[in-house]
Amino acid sequence: MDVEGKNNVPSVIAAAHELKSPLSLIRQLSLILEDESLTADQRSVSINRIYLTTQKALRLTSDLTRAYNLNDPTLFPLSPINPLQVCNDLLYDMKPYIEAKGKSVAFYSPTKIPLVISNADLLGRILSNFLDNAINYTFDNEKMQLNLKVYKKENKVRFGLRDFGPAIKASYFEDIKNGMTKNAEAVHARPASSGLGIYISSQFAEIINSKIGVIRHRNGATFYVDVPISSQLKLFEI
Amino acid sequence: MADKILLVEDDQWFAETIAESLKVAGYEIKISPHAVAAIIDIDDFNPNIIIMDLLLTGSTAFSLMNELQSHEDLSTIPIIICSNLSAQLNLDDLKPYGAKALLDKATMTPKDIIYEIKNLKNE
């Protein structure tokens, strides 16, 4: 299932709903800090959660800003990029959040992988949206998977993020696109989210000549982005 | 004997924050992260009250509330809805599903939840 993003600004309602969630949580965590009976450990956990949730909200606001500027592709230049580096950077940046949520990620990659032509910032944001999504929807005791696969005939590298949670509807992307152009009824998208992160990712993908899609499984989903292999530096396969 | 409250909430950190406040207030709490777990936990835990978010991983609270309403013994368990969508909802529309109170996550405090719980006890 592939999707091609349209350069439309996501609905304000969808953005407001997505931001309300982390802000409500930050507020509740802050209220807890007023409790004088908290132990030092409990206080430390709450403060860490406030910090990580704030970072998540800031990632979203940054994504929204970039989505608004997608009309000017010169802001997002393409260059040869090492897929392994992109994945390692992602896992390093998100490690505190993943661990705080009690989750884990396994990373699978071929030994040799070609460079891809992309924009490191937008590609990283697509993957961090996938990872945020996977963290939300992977049940406890399950390990998420970040996979790199090379499709030489199709001249692409696929970055896939597998979550192990509830199945998604076949009309998932259609529901998200429809939801973004109206006052989104969030219950019609994958529950607990308006799908804004995935929608923005589809817009980012279009700007960097990539495609996102989802593979449905009975016990979850694999969200992926297909990125073209760089033809300029084929001699320098990693 | 402490009241038993089932908290159906898929945001783990939000659930733990609210649960901690309710435990300090003397309630016995069980957290269900999704609707399927909630159905099982209702049978095992026998809550007096259910506090529920509307948007849950896997299915919405409406499907869970419909399920509860279809069982005579479960349909009498009062439900407090606690959601970021509360400002868009009307409690009267939710009453047929067993909802007795509606709280907005963005503005509520733990004391508001305790107030609603005590209100239910007085009914």
Interface residues (C-beta under 8 A of the other chain):
Chain A: H17 K20 S21 L23 S24 L25 R27 Q28 L29 L31 I32 D35 S37 Q42 S46 R49 T53 K101 G102 N136 Y137 F139 D140 G165 P166 A186 V187 P191 A192 S193
Chain B: D10 D11 Q12 W13 F14 T17 I18 E20 S21 V24 P33 H34 L54 L55 L56 T57 G58 S59 T60 F62 N84 L85 K105 A106 T109 P110
